[in-house]
Amino acid sequence: MKTMASNSELPSLVMAPVDCPVCGAKTAAQADKRCKANQDTSVKGQCMMASQDDEGNFVMPTAESYAAFEKGFAAFIGQ
C-alpha cells in the first residue's frame, strides 16, 4: 500500500521579485500609475493580478521551488 505524504511535508514555495510583463512595474503602486493608466478602466491591469509581498513588491515562486512543490503535492495526493 502506498503511503501519502502529510500536508506538513509539502515544500514551501520560495518567492522571488518579478516585474510586470506588461508595464515593467515592480510594485503595486507603480502598476497603479503605469499599467492601469494604459488599460481600459473596466479591466483590471494585468500586473495587478500578481502576488505581492508585505511591502507591495510583485513576487512569484521560483521555478525550483514550484517544481519541488508540485512533486511534493503529487506525493501528497498519492500519484
C-alpha positions in Angstrom: 0.0 0.0 0.0 1.3 3.4 -1.0 1.5 6.0 1.8 0.5 9.5 1.2 2.7 12.4 2.3 1.3 14.6 5.0 0.5 18.2 4.5 3.3 19.3 6.7 5.8 17.6 4.4 4.9 19.8 1.4 7.8 22.0 0.4 7.3 25.7 0.8 7.3 28.0 -2.2 10.2 30.4 -2.4 9.1 33.7 -3.7 11.3 36.0 -5.9 10.8 39.5 -7.1 9.3 39.9 -10.6 8.4 42.8 -12.9 5.1 43.2 -14.6 5.3 41.7 -18.1 3.0 44.4 -19.4 4.4 47.7 -18.0 7.6 46.7 -16.1 6.2 47.8 -12.7 8.0 46.3 -9.7 5.3 47.3 -7.1 1.5 47.7 -6.9 2.0 51.4 -6.5 4.0 51.6 -9.8 1.4 49.4 -11.5 -1.4 51.7 -10.4 0.2 54.5 -12.3 1.7 52.6 -15.3 -0.4 49.5 -16.1 -3.9 50.7 -15.0 -3.4 54.1 -16.7 -2.8 52.3 -20.1 -5.7 49.9 -19.9 -9.5 50.0 -20.2 -10.8 51.0 -16.8 -13.3 48.2 -16.8 -10.4 45.7 -17.0 -8.0 45.1 -14.1 -4.4 45.7 -15.0 -2.5 42.5 -15.9 0.1 43.1 -13.3 -2.4 43.9 -10.6 -3.2 40.2 -10.6 0.3 39.2 -9.5 1.1 38.1 -5.9 2.6 40.8 -3.7 4.8 40.6 -0.6 4.1 42.6 2.6 5.9 45.6 1.1 3.8 45.7 -2.2 6.5 44.2 -4.4 5.4 41.7 -7.1 6.6 38.2 -6.4 6.3 34.7 -8.0 7.6 31.3 -6.9 11.0 30.4 -8.2 10.9 27.6 -10.8 12.9 25.3 -8.5 10.6 25.7 -5.5 7.5 25.3 -7.7 8.8 22.1 -9.2 9.6 20.8 -5.7 6.1 21.8 -4.5 4.5 20.0 -7.5 6.5 16.9 -6.8 5.5 17.0 -3.1 1.9 17.7 -3.9 1.8 14.7 -6.3 3.1 12.5 -3.4 0.5 14.1 -1.0 -2.4 13.1 -3.3 -0.9 9.7 -3.9 0.1 9.8 -7.5 
